[in-house]
Amino acid sequence: MDKKDKKRQEVLQQRIAKLQQLLSAAKKQPDDPTEVPRLEKELAAAHAELARIKQG
């Protein structure tokens, strides 16, 4: 894993943490019905990219 991949991994981990917080808040207060599925989709994409980077 090169320096660029390590940096991308750090950024993705931060993004995942932020998305998880946003998703939790959106589930507690469902103002916009499209927000929860959108956040879940973004979270899944971030997890998939992180897994791809970890695999090499």
N, CA and C atoms as a LAMMPS dump frame, in Angstrom:
ITEM: TIMESTEP
0
ITEM: NUMBER OF ATOMS
168
ITEM: BOX BOUNDS ff ff ff
-5.0000000000000000e+02 5.0000000000000000e+02
-5.0000000000000000e+02 5.0000000000000000e+02
-5.0000000000000000e+02 5.0000000000000000e+02
ITEM: ATOMS id mol type element x y z
1 1 1 N 0.859 -1.176 0
2 1 2 C 0 0 0
3 1 3 C 0.9 1.233 0
4 2 1 N 0.709 2.093 -0.97
5 2 2 C 1.537 3.286 -1.049
6 2 3 C 0.928 4.428 -0.222
7 3 1 N 1.624 5.533 -0.229
8 3 2 C 1.227 6.687 0.591
9 3 3 C -0.155 7.219 0.199
10 4 1 N -0.434 7.204 -1.087
11 4 2 C -1.721 7.697 -1.586
12 4 3 C -2.868 6.821 -1.082
13 5 1 N -2.677 5.516 -1.102
14 5 2 C -3.707 4.596 -0.62
15 5 3 C -3.937 4.751 0.877
16 6 1 N -2.861 4.96 1.64
17 6 2 C -2.998 5.146 3.079
18 6 3 C -3.798 6.41 3.382
19 7 1 N -3.516 7.47 2.648
20 7 2 C -4.235 8.724 2.853
21 7 3 C -5.705 8.544 2.487
22 8 1 N -5.984 7.866 1.377
23 8 2 C -7.357 7.624 0.947
24 8 3 C -8.098 6.777 1.989
25 9 1 N -7.395 5.822 2.586
26 9 2 C -7.986 4.978 3.608
27 9 3 C -8.365 5.823 4.832
28 10 1 N -7.494 6.727 5.244
29 10 2 C -7.792 7.607 6.376
30 10 3 C -9.009 8.475 6.079
31 11 1 N -9.056 9.037 4.883
32 11 2 C -10.177 9.9 4.491
33 11 3 C -11.479 9.102 4.478
34 12 1 N -11.438 7.89 3.955
35 12 2 C -12.635 7.044 3.91
36 12 3 C -13.108 6.672 5.314
37 13 1 N -12.182 6.402 6.215
38 13 2 C -12.573 6.059 7.582
39 13 3 C -13.244 7.249 8.26
40 14 1 N -12.736 8.444 8.005
41 14 2 C -13.355 9.649 8.559
42 14 3 C -14.744 9.858 7.955
43 15 1 N -14.862 9.638 6.653
44 15 2 C -16.147 9.799 5.979
45 15 3 C -17.178 8.788 6.49
46 16 1 N -16.728 7.554 6.704
47 16 2 C -17.617 6.52 7.224
48 16 3 C -18.125 6.911 8.606
49 17 1 N -17.241 7.411 9.443
50 17 2 C -17.659 7.818 10.79
51 17 3 C -18.692 8.941 10.714
52 18 1 N -18.465 9.9 9.829
53 18 2 C -19.393 11.024 9.68
54 18 3 C -20.745 10.541 9.128
55 19 1 N -20.694 9.667 8.137
56 19 2 C -21.931 9.151 7.558
57 19 3 C -22.73 8.336 8.575
58 20 1 N -22.038 7.588 9.424
59 20 2 C -22.738 6.812 10.441
60 20 3 C -23.454 7.728 11.429
61 21 1 N -22.817 8.843 11.784
62 21 2 C -23.453 9.812 12.678
63 21 3 C -24.665 10.444 12.012
64 22 1 N -24.511 10.832 10.746
65 22 2 C -25.619 11.437 10.017
66 22 3 C -26.78 10.46 9.859
67 23 1 N -26.459 9.207 9.578
68 23 2 C -27.49 8.185 9.417
69 23 3 C -28.246 7.961 10.722
70 24 1 N -27.523 7.91 11.808
71 24 2 C -28.154 7.743 13.115
72 24 3 C -29.107 8.894 13.405
73 25 1 N -28.655 10.11 13.144
74 25 2 C -29.497 11.289 13.374
75 25 3 C -30.707 11.287 12.444
76 26 1 N -30.512 10.89 11.199
77 26 2 C -31.614 10.867 10.235
78 26 3 C -32.666 9.835 10.618
79 27 1 N -32.233 8.726 11.207
80 27 2 C -33.187 7.702 11.633
81 27 3 C -33.989 8.163 12.844
82 28 1 N -33.354 8.951 13.715
83 28 2 C -34.053 9.447 14.902
84 28 3 C -35.054 10.536 14.556
85 29 1 N -34.716 11.334 13.53
86 29 2 C -35.578 12.452 13.145
87 29 3 C -35.766 12.43 11.628
88 30 1 N -36.704 11.637 11.147
89 30 2 C -36.875 11.458 9.697
90 30 3 C -37.612 12.632 9.028
91 31 1 N -36.916 13.737 8.818
92 31 2 C -37.511 14.89 8.146
93 31 3 C -37.699 14.624 6.656
94 32 1 N -36.682 14.056 6.047
95 32 2 C -36.696 13.792 4.61
96 32 3 C -36.684 12.277 4.39
97 33 1 N -37.726 11.718 3.802
98 33 2 C -37.787 10.262 3.639
99 33 3 C -36.728 9.701 2.689
100 34 1 N -36.138 10.532 1.85
101 34 2 C -35.115 10.036 0.922
102 34 3 C -33.714 10.094 1.518
103 35 1 N -33.575 10.732 2.672
104 35 2 C -32.247 10.927 3.259
105 35 3 C -31.645 9.62 3.79
106 36 1 N -32.424 8.817 4.485
107 36 2 C -31.903 7.573 5.07
108 36 3 C -31.389 6.623 3.977
109 37 1 N -32.168 6.345 2.927
110 37 2 C -31.63 5.454 1.879
111 37 3 C -30.389 6.03 1.18
112 38 1 N -30.366 7.345 1.005
113 38 2 C -29.204 7.982 0.361
114 38 3 C -27.962 7.812 1.231
115 39 1 N -28.103 8.043 2.52
116 39 2 C -26.97 7.897 3.426
117 39 3 C -26.512 6.445 3.511
118 40 1 N -27.458 5.516 3.512
119 40 2 C -27.101 4.093 3.533
120 40 3 C -26.333 3.708 2.268
121 41 1 N -26.744 4.255 1.144
122 41 2 C -26.072 3.964 -0.126
123 41 3 C -24.647 4.53 -0.119
124 42 1 N -24.497 5.769 0.356
125 42 2 C -23.165 6.384 0.436
126 42 3 C -22.263 5.606 1.388
127 43 1 N -22.822 5.17 2.502
128 43 2 C -22.064 4.416 3.49
129 43 3 C -21.6 3.083 2.903
130 44 1 N -22.461 2.418 2.189
131 44 2 C -22.106 1.146 1.555
132 44 3 C -21.011 1.348 0.505
133 45 1 N -21.11 2.427 -0.245
134 45 2 C -20.092 2.714 -1.264
135 45 3 C -18.741 2.998 -0.611
136 46 1 N -18.753 3.724 0.485
137 46 2 C -17.506 4.034 1.186
138 46 3 C -16.887 2.762 1.763
139 47 1 N -17.713 1.896 2.32
140 47 2 C -17.21 0.614 2.844
141 47 3 C -16.626 -0.236 1.72
142 48 1 N -17.281 -0.256 0.578
143 48 2 C -16.805 -1.048 -0.558
144 48 3 C -15.46 -0.529 -1.058
145 49 1 N -15.333 0.789 -1.148
146 49 2 C -14.057 1.361 -1.615
147 49 3 C -12.943 1.099 -0.608
148 50 1 N -13.262 1.188 0.676
149 50 2 C -12.266 0.909 1.706
150 50 3 C -11.804 -0.539 1.624
151 51 1 N -12.729 -1.46 1.416
152 51 2 C -12.381 -2.882 1.279
153 51 3 C -11.51 -3.106 0.051
154 52 1 N -11.825 -2.403 -1.029
155 52 2 C -11.037 -2.54 -2.266
156 52 3 C -9.6 -2.056 -2.05
157 53 1 N -9.45 -0.952 -1.33
158 53 2 C -8.122 -0.41 -1.061
159 53 3 C -7.332 -1.363 -0.154
160 54 1 N -7.987 -1.92 0.846
161 54 2 C -7.308 -2.829 1.769
162 54 3 C -6.837 -4.108 1.076
163 55 1 N -7.601 -4.549 0.071
164 55 2 C -7.223 -5.759 -0.652
165 55 3 C -5.996 -5.528 -1.526
166 56 1 N -5.833 -4.304 -1.964
167 56 2 C -4.651 -4.004 -2.739
168 56 3 C -4.966 -3.71 -4.123
